[in-house]
Amino acid sequence: MDVYFPLSKRSRNSASGERFEQKKPSIEVLPDECLFEIFRWLRGGRERSSCACVSKRWLILVSNICKYEIRDNNITQALNPKDESTNKKGGSVSEVEHNDVDSDGYFTRSLEGKKATDGGLAAIAVGSASRGGLGKLFIRGSNSWNRVTTVGLRAISCGCPSLRVLSLWNLSSIGDEGLCEIANGCHRLVTLDLCHCPAVTDKSLLAIAKGCPKLNDLTIESCANVGNEGLLALASCCPNLKSVSIKNCPLVGDQGVASLLSSASYSLTKLKLQALNITDEMFSVIAHYGKSVTDLSLTSLPNVSDNGFWIMGNSQGLQKLKSFTIASCLGLTDRGLEAVGKGCVNLKQFYLFKCDLLSDKGLVSFAKVAGSLESLQLEDCHRITQIGLFCSLLNCSAKLKVISLVNCLGVVDLTTGLPPVSPCESLQSLSIRNCPGFSNSSLAVLGKLCPQLQHVELRRLHGITDAGFLQLLESCNAGLVKVNLKDCINLSDKAVCRLTNLHRWTLETLNLDGCKISDASLFAIAENCRLLGDLDVSKCAITDSGIAALAHSDLINVQILSVSGCSMVSDKSLPSLRNLGKTLLGLNLQQCKAISRSAIDLLVQQLWRCNILF
């Protein structure tokens, strides 16, 4: 296209002595409207990308050209058919150049911190348009840096109609106008994640509901101005919602959540509600319309009492529920827990966190009626004791495979032993972490109750000694595969040597971080453990001799090795580590103060395929 510039006048001196400067012609003198019109005639993504690189002004202008605003190339071809049909080398113009706006969204882009700016979004919009299109966009702002505004989202709306996933975190500068732009241009959007966006209101959700009817995954967290009206709009326009997560939105109540559930009763499979002003009535709605829900999480609901859980369980509506999380719901009691067990007949995974009113009676009653339960996790449930744990194992379903106790202060050793009972043959994984009252006698009882254990995690249990652990080892008939003994400071080489001897043919992962072990344990590991692939001996009293024993063993094929904080491992271990590097994929040498930086640099060069932390 030809551009006309007026002839420049020669400089001259006026009678008053004033001098008229000669001005060079420049396209920059044109207003934005004219430049925008010129850019609309560009034939392909390559030309638009080249123009966008000229300046920030041009970048913003090019990025705001929507698909329907691009001039039809047939007009250009009619004006100049030779140039349109062939390129400079005589070849035909690729079809991508003409139809670069039509894309499926193959690219994923993420902007975090100071990189999250309008200019960055504009560059993404222009650059991805002709290269498959943008499919997923993640923007992570910060409290001290918020440079994303409506201008950036407008660029995404115009240049990325293929966008399917949008995630906005910590963006106080984004409001309704920006999300309305997304709704107007990104009609393929299926996943929307809004977290800590205080300027977003129901108006944004109204626009999303109308412009993005294919939405099936919705997450709203800490958006104080989002309420029931926006959820009602989504319910009426987006009937195919599969996953809904709403957290810490004070304006959201029973009406909004109920509308979502009723409209998507046959498609909704995952529901997470946290820190909302919902009541017991909402639980009856969940039970009635949650026919397809398989994953349910209820956290910090202060207005819900035990009656809500009792109604939800007795309604028998959650027949497909497989995973259920109840956290910080202070109203839940033994009565409600038993009702949940009876009503959720297909429940497989159950997680309880900070439910202070639950006792052994409720836990045992739940274990009796939950016939499909496979995994039970208890955390910060301080009224649960050893009696509740052991009786639950005796009365649980034949499908229970995993049990976990974390920070349950009521778990203390029994003064009297249990009578002879039949063991729980199905349990394969046992995890007990940070329960200070748990010690040798409890561990010995668990060994008898659970003879088929394969995965054992005992962390920060200072009451466990070699004597108790040896009783557990003697009872495990199936062969231990994964053992985690982190911070069990009273376990020594005796326990490790016995472990490696009894379970030499099955042991694959061993964590001894913080245990009271020495080179003797590494000698036993090198001699016995043929299948061991992951070994952690951080903060242990091992030396170069122990590392050498591992390196010279013909049986060991360790892929992950951690010796972090082992102060007696020095540069003398360099040849041994090099030898182990034939199979190593990960090596942790952090806080090994006796290893010099030069030795580490040499090791990094030689073990090029191993990820080394130092």
Disulfide bonds with the S-S distance in Angstrom:
none
